[in-house]
């Protein structure tokens, strides 16, 4: 899929090696944290030893081991030239469009294995923070905000930490702004400032992987007005800082008849989401990226959302790969060949088209990346990022439907796994429910239960909903597409063809959003190194 080698990776031979944790070292590192976590109505004594969180811990551990594989080094690691350090790509601030391409591919590979790798949210937040801290400093003529962020970035990279992104507030009455809420704790806000730091209170409603992260990055979830200055706060805290309470959902489907392997995938890998309550949490100034600068809140929410939607494209492409592979296996197990059966070939091609279609938007967003004038970081194209995310958000249900179509009703009609060990029924079931003579009964039902796990279970519903609303609702993506798409250029094109001779008018609403054509001297911004690292032969998809 990607044939060229990024020459910028060659300088790693002369740089200090990356200090990367292994999966086991990540697990052990969690023991030095004591977050206050509630799960299923009880307090968790040890996150790393909690069965209900094990699939999430496993998913994060996989990302650590992935980055240490020698054959993936050029893809999984990146050179942070500002520090002359080799770092995990999930903690890298982009320096080129090639960085975005490689991040997209890494996220896809990680999510092929884990369903949702989760750690890529840290990448998206760090890139957004780099942009907003530089913009604030440029506006103030200072270096303070850059310095705080860069010190935090260096520590996170050098210690190879996992970051939970606490962005989505509880929000309260959606028709009211933060300062108008009857209960101010529906949004995280500053309640005290002193010489040592700030004190924050409030609630973040959806924090991915919160219990098994090392730190939380608190960010505003919306554009703020002058009266919302106390709510315009961005900072970092340890997950076990005094005053933090997490109320979490289990990760995946742990504990569901493990001895019989019913939830083959989501008993091993999953994602917890937590409501995080901040009750007068102290944050020292060196961990405060900004507070009170309400006029810059939109910069962070916009940049983070664009980066995150770009990452979501890679994540759901990895999930699509699972459905494509499982669908093909199910066709084979049913004794049917898509090469000769158009009723199977067409839905399989449709599933491929959907997956690669939105992934292509992610590639385009990377290629057409632009350099942020304040921070020097690279930002994926917002139109392609939002179109790709909108496609996957609205087509995730079609992906499930197509997997069901090629698989047949067995994925939900199959008797439960206990019957596989029932002497009164097992022999007969294995005899009558085998379809293809080349595929044993146990292989057929294993594939059927895999598809059920991903598409027709609680976990399947979770994948649908997180795809639809994760990273913003479809309405938010449509708004960004309309806001950034150069409709005005298309209007002026037609007016020129109609020989109206109309000049561009900044006061005219319909033509205010425009840009020069792409791929021409005046229309393209050189996006840095546009090369995607070559995948090892064993991982290529073609």
C-alpha positions in Angstrom: 0.0 0.0 0.0 2.9 2.4 0.7 6.0 1.8 -1.2 8.3 4.6 -0.4 10.7 4.9 2.6 10.7 8.1 4.5 14.3 9.4 4.4 13.8 11.4 7.6 13.8 8.1 9.5 17.5 7.5 8.7 18.7 10.1 11.2 17.5 7.8 14.0 20.8 6.0 13.6 22.5 9.0 15.2 19.9 9.9 17.8 19.5 8.4 21.3 17.2 5.3 21.2 13.6 5.8 22.3 12.9 5.0 25.9 9.8 2.8 25.3 7.9 0.8 27.9 6.9 -2.8 27.0 3.3 -3.9 27.6 4.3 -5.6 30.9 6.2 -2.5 32.0 3.1 -0.4 31.2 1.0 -2.7 33.4 3.5 -2.5 36.2 3.7 1.3 35.9 0.0 1.5 36.7 0.7 0.1 40.2 2.4 3.4 41.1 -1.0 5.2 40.6 -3.9 5.0 43.0 -6.9 6.5 41.2 -10.3 6.5 42.8 -12.4 4.4 40.4 -15.8 3.0 40.8 -17.0 0.2 38.5 -20.4 -1.6 38.6 -21.2 0.1 41.9 -18.0 -0.8 43.8 -14.6 0.8 44.3 -11.8 -0.7 42.4 -8.8 -1.7 44.6 -6.3 -2.0 41.8 -6.9 -1.0 38.2 -4.3 -3.3 36.7 -5.8 -6.3 38.6 -9.4 -5.5 37.9 -11.0 -8.1 35.6 -13.6 -5.5 34.4 -10.9 -3.3 33.1 -8.5 -6.0 31.8 -9.5 -5.7 28.1 -8.8 -2.0 28.2 -5.4 -2.5 29.9 -4.7 -5.2 27.3 -5.4 -2.9 24.4 -3.0 -0.2 25.8 -0.4 -2.8 26.5 -0.6 -4.0 22.9 0.2 -0.4 21.7 3.4 -0.5 23.8 4.6 -3.8 22.5 3.7 -2.8 18.9 6.1 0.2 19.1 9.0 -2.1 20.2 8.8 -4.4 17.2 11.9 -3.9 15.0 10.0 -4.4 11.7 7.6 -1.6 12.7 10.1 0.9 14.0 10.0 3.3 11.0 6.2 3.4 11.2 5.5 3.2 15.0 8.2 5.7 16.0 8.9 9.2 15.0 11.8 11.7 15.2 10.9 14.8 17.2 13.5 17.1 15.6 12.8 20.0 18.0 14.2 17.8 20.8 16.4 15.4 18.6 14.5 12.5 20.2 13.0 9.3 18.9 9.5 9.0 20.4 6.4 6.8 20.2 4.3 8.1 17.2 1.3 8.3 19.5 3.1 11.1 21.4 4.6 12.9 18.4 3.8 16.4 17.3 3.6 16.3 13.5 6.4 17.9 11.5 5.1 16.9 8.0 2.3 15.5 6.0 4.2 12.2 6.0 3.8 12.2 9.8 0.1 12.3 9.4 0.1 9.5 6.8 2.2 7.3 9.1 0.0 8.1 12.1 -3.1 7.2 10.0 -1.5 3.8 9.1 -0.4 3.1 12.6 -3.8 3.7 14.0 -5.3 1.4 11.4 -2.9 -1.4 12.2 -3.4 -1.0 16.0 -7.2 -1.1 15.6 -7.0 -4.2 13.4 -5.7 -6.0 16.5 -7.6 -4.2 19.3 -10.7 -2.8 17.8 -9.9 0.6 19.4 -6.3 1.5 20.3 -7.4 4.5 22.4 -3.9 5.9 22.8 -4.1 7.9 19.6 -6.2 10.5 21.4 -3.0 11.6 23.1 -1.5 12.4 19.7 -4.5 14.4 18.7 -4.5 16.4 22.0 -0.8 17.1 22.0 -1.0 18.4 18.4 -3.9 20.7 19.4 -2.1 21.9 22.5 1.0 22.7 20.4 -1.1 24.9 18.2 -3.1 26.8 20.8 -0.1 27.4 23.2 1.9 28.9 20.3 -1.1 31.0 19.2 -1.7 32.4 22.7 2.0 33.3 23.1 2.1 35.0 19.7 -1.0 37.1 20.7 0.6 38.0 24.1 4.1 38.4 22.9 5.4 35.9 25.4 6.9 32.4 25.5 5.3 31.2 28.7 2.6 28.9 27.3 5.0 27.3 24.8 7.5 26.6 27.5 4.9 24.9 29.7 3.6 22.8 26.9 7.1 21.8 25.7 8.2 20.8 29.2 5.0 18.6 29.5 5.6 17.1 26.0 9.2 16.2 26.8 8.2 14.5 30.1 5.4 12.6 28.5 7.6 11.5 25.5 10.6 10.5 27.7 8.4 8.5 30.1 6.3 7.0 27.3 3.0 7.9 29.2 -0.6 7.2 28.3 -2.9 10.3 28.4 -6.6 10.3 28.9 -8.3 13.2 27.2 -10.9 14.9 29.4 -12.7 17.1 26.9 -16.5 16.4 26.8 -18.2 18.1 29.7 -21.4 16.9 31.3 -22.9 20.0 29.7 -26.2 20.3 31.7 -28.9 22.2 29.9 -27.7 22.1 26.2 -29.5 25.3 25.4 -27.4 27.3 27.9 -23.8 28.4 28.0 -21.5 27.2 30.7 -21.8 30.3 32.9 -25.6 30.1 32.6 -25.9 26.6 34.1 -27.8 26.1 37.3 -25.1 23.7 38.4 -21.7 25.1 37.3 -20.1 21.7 37.9 -21.7 20.4 34.7 -18.6 22.0 33.1 -15.0 21.9 34.5 -14.1 25.4 35.6 -11.6 27.3 37.8 -12.8 28.0 41.3 -9.6 29.4 42.7 -6.3 31.0 41.6 -3.2 31.6 43.8 0.5 31.9 43.5 1.0 28.2 43.3 -1.6 27.2 40.7 -5.3 26.8 40.1 -8.1 24.8 41.7 -10.7 23.2 39.3 -14.1 21.6 39.8 -16.7 20.1 37.4 -17.4 17.0 35.4 -16.1 15.4 32.2 -18.6 12.9 30.9 -16.8 10.7 28.4 -13.1 10.0 29.1 -11.8 7.2 27.0 -9.7 4.7 29.0 -9.6 7.0 32.0 -8.9 4.5 34.8 -5.9 2.9 33.1 -4.2 6.1 31.9 -1.3 7.8 33.6 -2.5 11.4 33.3 -5.6 13.3 32.2 -5.4 16.3 29.9 -8.3 18.6 30.7 -9.6 20.7 27.7 -12.6 22.9 27.1 -15.3 21.2 25.0 -16.7 24.2 23.2 -16.1 27.8 22.2 -16.3 30.1 25.2 -17.5 33.7 25.5 -16.2 36.4 27.8 -18.6 35.4 30.6 -17.3 31.8 30.3 -13.6 32.8 31.1 -13.5 30.5 34.2 -14.5 27.6 32.0 -11.8 28.2 29.5 -9.2 26.0 31.2 -6.7 23.5 29.9 -4.3 21.6 32.1 -2.8 18.2 33.0 -3.3 16.2 36.2 -2.3 12.7 37.4 -5.2 10.3 37.4 -4.8 9.9 41.1 -4.7 13.6 42.0 -6.6 14.3 45.2 -10.2 15.3 44.4 -10.6 13.1 41.3 -13.3 10.4 41.2 -13.9 8.2 38.1 -17.1 6.3 37.5 -16.3 3.9 34.8 -18.0 1.4 32.5 -16.3 -2.0 32.0 -13.9 -2.4 29.1 -15.2 -4.8 26.4 -17.0 -7.9 27.6 -14.9 -9.3 30.4 -16.1 -12.3 32.4 -18.7 -13.6 29.9 -18.1 -17.4 30.1 -14.4 -17.1 29.5 -13.9 -20.8 29.6 -16.0 -21.3 26.5 -14.7 -18.3 24.6 -18.1 -16.7 23.6 -16.7 -13.2 23.3 -13.5 -14.2 21.5 -12.5 -10.6 20.7 -14.0 -8.3 23.3 -13.1 -10.4 26.3 -9.5 -9.7 25.3 -9.6 -6.2 24.0 -12.0 -3.4 24.8 -12.4 0.2 25.9 -13.7 1.7 29.1 -15.2 5.1 29.3 -15.4 7.1 32.5 -17.3 10.0 34.0 -14.6 12.0 35.8 -15.6 14.2 38.7 -13.2 17.0 39.7 -13.8 18.2 43.3 -11.5 21.1 44.0 -8.5 19.6 42.3 -5.3 21.6 42.7 -3.2 22.0 39.5 0.3 23.7 39.8 1.0 26.5 37.3 3.6 24.4 35.4 0.8 22.0 34.5 -1.6 24.7 33.3 -1.5 25.3 29.6 -4.0 28.2 29.7 -6.8 29.4 31.8 -9.1 32.4 31.3 -8.1 33.0 27.7 -11.7 32.4 26.5 -11.0 33.8 23.0 -8.6 31.0 22.3 -10.9 28.1 23.4 -12.2 27.6 19.8 -8.7 27.2 18.5 -8.1 24.1 20.7 -11.5 22.5 20.2 -11.2 23.0 16.4 -7.6 21.7 16.1 -8.1 18.8 18.4 -11.4 17.8 16.7 -9.7 17.9 13.2 -6.8 15.8 14.4 -9.1 13.4 16.2 -11.5 12.9 13.3 -8.5 12.2 11.1 -7.4 9.5 13.6 -10.9 8.0 13.8 -10.7 7.4 10.1 -7.7 5.1 10.6 -9.4 3.5 13.6 -12.6 2.5 11.9 -10.6 1.4 8.8 -9.0 -1.2 11.1 -12.4 -2.2 12.3 -13.5 -2.5 8.7 -10.6 -4.8 8.0 -11.9 -7.1 10.7 -15.4 -7.2 9.2 -14.0 -7.8 5.7 -11.9 -10.7 6.9 -14.6 -12.2 9.0 -17.2 -11.8 6.2 -15.0 -13.6 3.8 -14.3 -16.4 6.3 -18.1 -16.8 6.9 -18.7 -17.1 3.2 -16.1 -19.9 3.0 -17.5 -21.6 6.1 -21.0 -21.5 4.6 -19.7 -23.3 1.5 -20.2 -20.4 -0.8 -17.7 -18.6 -3.1 -18.1 -14.8 -3.7 -16.2 -15.4 -7.0 -19.2 -17.3 -8.3 -22.0 -15.9 -6.2 -22.8 -12.3 -7.1 -25.2 -12.0 -4.1 -22.1 -12.4 -1.9 -19.6 -10.6 -4.1 -21.6 -7.4 -4.3 -22.0 -6.9 -0.5 -18.4 -7.8 0.1 -17.3 -5.2 -2.5 -19.6 -2.7 -0.9 -18.0 -3.3 2.4 -14.6 -2.9 0.9 -15.7 0.3 -0.9 -17.0 1.9 2.3 -13.9 1.0 4.3 -11.4 2.1 1.7 -13.5 5.1 0.7 -13.4 6.8 4.0 -9.8 5.8 4.5 -8.9 7.5 1.2 -10.3 10.7 2.7 -7.8 10.3 5.6 -5.0 9.9 3.1 -6.2 13.0 1.2 -6.4 14.9 4.4 -2.8 14.0 5.1 -1.5 14.8 1.7 -3.2 18.2 1.7 -2.0 19.0 5.2 -1.1 22.6 6.0 1.6 24.0 8.3 0.3 25.9 11.2 1.8 29.4 11.1 2.2 29.7 14.8 3.4 26.4 16.0 4.9 25.0 12.8 3.0 21.7 13.3 1.0 20.1 10.5 -2.7 20.0 10.4 -4.8 17.5 8.3 -7.0 19.1 5.8 -10.3 19.8 7.7 -12.6 19.2 4.7 -11.3 15.7 4.0 -10.9 14.9 7.7 -14.6 15.7 8.3 -15.9 14.0 5.2 -14.0 10.8 6.1 -15.3 10.9 9.6 -18.9 11.7 8.4 -18.7 8.8 6.0 -17.6 6.3 8.6 -20.1 7.7 11.2 -23.1 7.3 9.0 -22.0 4.1 7.2 -21.0 2.1 10.3 -24.5 0.6 10.4 -24.2 -0.3 6.7 -20.9 -2.1 7.5 -22.7 -4.1 10.2 -25.6 -4.9 7.8 -23.2 -6.0 5.0 -21.4 -8.3 7.4 -24.7 -9.8 8.5 -25.8 -10.1 4.9 -22.9 -12.3 3.8 -22.9 -14.3 7.0 -26.5 -15.4 7.3 -28.6 -15.7 10.4 -26.4 -18.2 12.1 -24.5 -15.5 13.9 -27.5 -14.9 16.2 -29.4 -18.2 15.8 -26.5 -20.4 16.8 -27.0 -22.1 20.2 -24.9 -20.8 23.0 -21.3 -22.1 23.7 -22.5 -24.3 26.6 -24.0 -26.6 24.0 -20.6 -27.3 22.5 -19.8 -29.2 25.7 -23.3 -30.8 26.2 -23.0 -34.6 25.6 -26.7 -34.7 24.7 -26.5 -32.1 21.9 -22.9 -31.4 20.9 -22.4 -34.3 18.5 -25.6 -33.7 16.6 -25.1 -30.0 16.4 -21.5 -30.5 15.0 -23.0 -32.9 12.4 -25.9 -30.8 11.1 -24.4 -27.3 11.5 -21.3 -28.0 9.4 -21.7 -26.5 6.0 -18.6 -26.7 3.8 -16.9 -30.1 4.1 -13.6 -28.2 4.0 -14.4 -26.1 7.1 -14.9 -27.9 10.4 -17.9 -27.2 12.5 -15.9 -25.5 15.3 -14.2 -23.1 12.8 -17.6 -22.1 11.4 -19.2 -21.3 14.7 -16.1 -19.6 15.9 -16.3 -17.2 13.0 -20.0 -16.7 13.5 -19.5 -15.8 17.2 -16.7 -13.4 16.3 -19.0 -11.5 14.0 -21.8 -11.6 16.6 -19.3 -10.1 19.1 -18.4 -7.2 16.8 -21.8 -6.4 15.3 -24.7 -8.0 17.2 -23.8 -7.8 20.8 -23.5 -5.0 23.4 -20.0 -4.5 22.1 -21.3 -4.2 18.5 -23.8 -1.5 19.6 -20.9 0.2 21.3 -18.8 0.3 18.1 -21.8 1.8 16.3 -22.5 4.5 18.8 -18.8 5.5 19.3 -18.4 5.7 15.5 -21.4 7.9 15.2 -20.7 10.3 18.0 -17.1 9.8 18.9 -15.1 12.9 17.8 -18.3 14.9 17.4 -21.8 14.3 16.1 -22.5 14.2 12.3 -24.1 17.7 12.7 -20.7 19.0 13.9 -18.9 17.5 11.0 -21.4 18.8 8.5 -20.9 22.3 10.0 -17.1 22.1 9.6 -17.4 20.8 6.0 -19.6 23.7 5.1 -17.5 26.2 7.0 -14.3 25.1 5.3 -15.4 24.0 1.8 -14.7 26.6 -0.8 -18.2 26.9 -2.1 -17.4 30.5 -3.2 -14.8 29.2 -5.7 -17.4 27.0 -7.3 -19.9 29.8 -7.5 -17.4 32.1 -9.2 -16.4 29.3 -11.6 -20.0 29.0 -12.8 -20.4 32.8 -13.0 -17.2 33.0 -15.2 -18.6 30.3 -17.5 -21.8 32.2 -17.8 -19.6 35.2 -18.8 -21.0 37.4 -16.1 -17.6 38.9 -15.4 -18.4 39.0 -11.6 -15.4 39.8 -9.5 -14.9 38.3 -6.0 -16.8 40.2 -3.4 -15.8 39.8 0.2 -19.2 41.2 1.3 -21.1 38.6 -0.6 -22.0 35.7 1.7 -22.2 32.9 -0.8 -18.7 33.6 -2.1 -16.8 34.5 1.1 -15.4 31.0 1.4 -13.0 30.3 -1.4 -9.5 29.2 -2.2 -7.2 28.9 -5.3 -7.3 25.6 -7.1 -5.2 22.7 -5.8 -2.1 21.4 -7.5 -1.1 24.7 -9.0 1.5 27.3 -8.2 -0.9 29.5 -6.2 -3.2 26.9 -4.7 -1.0 24.4 -2.9 0.8 24.7 0.3 4.0 22.5 0.3 3.1 20.0 3.1 6.6 19.0 4.0 7.8 15.4 3.6 4.8 13.7 1.8 6.2 10.2 2.2 4.5 7.3 3.9 6.8 4.7 5.5 6.9 1.3 3.8 5.1 -1.5 5.6 6.9 -4.8 6.1 6.0 -7.4 3.5 4.2 -9.5 6.2 1.8 -6.6 7.0 0.9 -5.4 3.5 -2.8 -5.7 2.6 -2.4 -6.4 -1.1 
